[in-house]
Amino acid sequence: MIPSHETLTHRRRTAVLLGLVALGAALRLAWLFSKGFPIDSDHAVIGLMARHILNGARPLLYYGQLYYGPVDAYLDAGLIALLGSSRAVLHILPLTCALLFIPLVYRLGREAFSEPVGLLSAALAALSPVFLTERGVLADAAYSLTLLLGTLSLLWALRLRARFSYAGLAGLLALWALGFYIFPLMSFYIAAAGIFWLVDRAPTAGLASLRGKALWAMLAAGAGLLLVVLLATGRLAPVGNTLARLAADTAAVLMGFAPPLRGETGGLAGPLWALRGLLGLAAAGLPLLAARLERGKPASSPGRRLLGIFTIGTLALFGFFAAGIGMKDELFRSPRYLFPLYSAIPLWAHALMVLGGLRPGPWLRRGLVAGVLALNLASHAFYPGFVTPPDVLADWFRSPPRMRYVYTDYWTAYWLAFETDERVIPAVIEGRNRPGLNRYEPYGWIVEQVRERAFLYALDDPARADFLAFCAANGVSARETLIAGYAFYDAISPPVGVGADGLALLP
């Protein structure tokens, strides 16, 4: 642990924390301004929900995603009512959560380890790797809210252990319920607290006691049963592949050695990415190295045990879930479902403190801290960008108002509806012009009720060639307009719609 003489006065501590929050705000605002306050269709759906809430809608679940609650949409509705509707407004809530996370992770680090570890945790959260920066300010604030409430729940669980009360327990249960409603990723925090409770209540004698033996027997039986299930269902190989991907890709992104990537990323694999993966894996093991170096010292604190259980349990749950459903490549190289792991920042802050104390004097410790913070900042320079449709496309539809009912791909549809203030009503098509995911089903129903419908394609979309071939084969005429990498088709005669089997002439 860090000697007590290194602690700060209350006034100085407050000044340091405010300074870190200011630095964190500057970094995140710089990211947002440099990217033009980006939103994609997933984010636009939240903005559309907020507008609908202001108009009297009361959704209990997200449009088209019936497994988490739209608390952020209700909060965004209040912001839109005050500030007007724009994509910049959608970033206020996640940015606020990201800044509140800085003092909160300080408190967690302070109570789990020491005040210096808490301050270093706050610094690592403020001057963050690019993945923490990006996910912390994107408009789908469910991730930011989950990280904030989950970190609070870990701190709450520690305090409840130190001073139990039924009122405190009720408050923690309510916090978990709210977090789970916002996003089921709260399960990581709930599972960690449950395991921590079992382990913490087991006597220190461990295997020498009946309760200790029972606990380890249950864990061993559970692991054995899981292994049997994996062997019986042929899922053992996918589990191994998932663990390899976590080590090779995900650790590098989370640690800032590699940028988050979306979509098809196979072409970016290679020696450089492999080197980043090795560096990320090595950095991920720092808490284990620190624990090894501290062997022989007094037993680890409850906070360290809780954060260790949380980290290992989160990785295990994610790994088995990913192997079970065959999770796509993108979610390993842009691991948003592991975003809650940043609650464990104090583990790495403590590891840096331990490693920095291997030599007398402060220079090694200062060098390690400066190196990590420099890496975090440098990771922003290698960010590949955030791709959205061009603003000129929305401008073209807005002035003067164009065709209102449009078939287009998902990633254009809801972005266009939000940016044009719903002057454009989209229906989603995918593949070879077949019905796609209409997150807000009334849009699709409305488009199906009108005869005059337009089609909007990215120029390199294979569905565009399919549309042109259909028109040529059926004697259909259409007016083509090219706008910033898109082709827009209207004045279609005879009218064309989209059925279960693809394009079809309207009766």
VENSUL-V399918 format. One record per pair of residues at least 12 apart in sequence whose ideal C-beta (glycine too) atoms are under 6 Angstrom apart, sorted by the first residue. I is the first residue (numbers start at 0). J is the second residue. D is the distance in whole Angstrom. If there is no record, write none. Layout:
# VENSUL-V399918
<<I:J:D> <I:J:D>>
This chain:
# VENSUL-V399918
<<0:113:5> <1:113:5> <1:115:4> <5:115:5> <6:114:5> <16:102:5> <19:101:6> <19:121:5> <19:122:6> <19:125:4> <20:98:5> <20:101:5> <22:125:5> <23:98:6> <23:101:5> <23:125:4> <24:98:6> <27:94:6> <27:132:6> <27:136:5> <30:132:5> <31:90:6> <31:136:6> <34:385:5> <36:86:5> <36:87:5> <36:90:6> <37:385:4> <37:387:5> <38:86:5> <38:138:5> <39:387:6> <40:409:6> <40:410:5> <40:413:4> <40:414:5> <41:139:6> <42:138:4> <42:139:5> <43:413:4> <43:414:5> <43:417:4> <44:62:5> <44:413:5> <44:438:5> <45:72:5> <45:138:6> <46:89:5> <46:417:5> <47:417:6> <48:69:6> <48:72:4> <49:72:5> <49:75:4> <49:76:4> <49:79:5> <52:76:4> <53:76:5> <53:80:6> <62:438:5> <62:439:5> <63:438:3> <67:182:5> <68:180:4> <68:181:6> <70:181:5> <71:92:6> <71:140:4> <71:141:6> <74:92:5> <78:91:6> <89:138:4> <90:136:6> <90:138:6> <92:140:4> <93:136:5> <93:140:4> <93:143:4> <94:136:5> <96:143:4> <96:144:6> <96:147:5> <97:135:4> <97:143:6> <99:147:6> <100:124:6> <100:147:5> <101:121:5> <101:124:5> <101:125:5> <103:150:5> <104:120:5> <104:124:5> <104:344:5> <105:117:4> <105:120:6> <105:121:4> <106:154:6> <107:154:5> <107:345:6> <108:120:4> <108:345:3> <108:348:6> <110:157:6> <110:302:6> <111:302:2> <111:345:5> <112:349:5> <116:345:6> <116:348:5> <116:349:5> <116:352:6> <119:348:4> <120:344:5> <120:345:5> <120:348:4> <123:344:5> <124:344:6> <126:372:5> <126:375:5> <127:375:6> <128:255:3> <128:375:5> <128:378:5> <129:378:4> <129:379:5> <129:382:5> <130:252:5> <130:259:5> <131:341:5> <134:335:6> <134:338:5> <141:181:6> <141:182:5> <142:338:5> <144:181:5> <145:181:6> <145:182:4> <145:184:5> <145:185:6> <146:339:6> <148:178:4> <149:185:6> <149:188:4> <149:339:5> <149:342:6> <150:342:4> <152:174:5> <152:188:5> <155:171:5> <156:192:5> <157:302:6> <160:301:6> <175:189:5> <184:339:6> <187:313:4> <187:339:5> <190:312:5> <191:308:5> <191:309:4> <191:312:5> <194:308:5> <195:305:5> <195:308:5> <201:214:5> <234:322:6> <237:322:4> <238:322:4> <241:318:5> <241:321:5> <241:322:4> <242:318:6> <244:331:5> <246:280:5> <247:276:4> <248:331:5> <248:332:5> <249:331:5> <249:334:5> <250:279:4> <250:280:5> <250:283:5> <251:275:4> <251:276:5> <251:279:3> <254:279:4> <254:282:4> <255:374:5> <255:375:5> <255:378:4> <256:275:4> <256:278:5> <256:279:5> <257:275:4> <258:381:5> <258:382:5> <258:383:5> <259:333:4> <260:332:4> <260:333:6> <261:329:6> <261:333:5> <264:332:5> <285:347:6> <285:350:4> <286:346:4> <286:350:5> <289:350:4> <289:353:4> <292:353:6> <306:343:5> <306:346:5> <309:343:6> <310:343:5> <313:340:6> <317:337:6> <351:367:5> <351:368:6> <355:367:5> <388:411:5> <388:414:6> <389:483:4> <391:483:5> <392:482:6> <392:483:5> <392:485:6> <393:418:4> <393:419:6> <395:482:5> <396:419:5> <396:423:5> <397:419:5> <400:422:5> <402:453:4> <402:489:5> <403:424:6> <404:424:5> <404:446:5> <404:449:5> <404:452:5> <405:423:6> <405:425:5> <405:453:5> <405:455:5> <406:426:5> <406:428:5> <406:454:5> <406:497:6> <407:425:6> <407:455:4> <409:427:5> <409:435:6> <409:436:6> <412:425:4> <412:427:5> <424:442:5> <424:445:5> <425:442:6> <426:443:5> <426:446:4> <428:497:6> <431:465:5> <431:501:6> <432:462:5> <432:465:6> <432:497:6> <432:501:5> <432:502:5> <433:501:5> <450:494:5> <453:489:4> <454:466:6> <454:488:4> <455:485:6> <455:487:5> <456:486:5> <457:485:6> <458:484:6> <458:486:6> <463:486:6> <469:502:5> <476:492:5> <477:491:5> <478:490:4>>
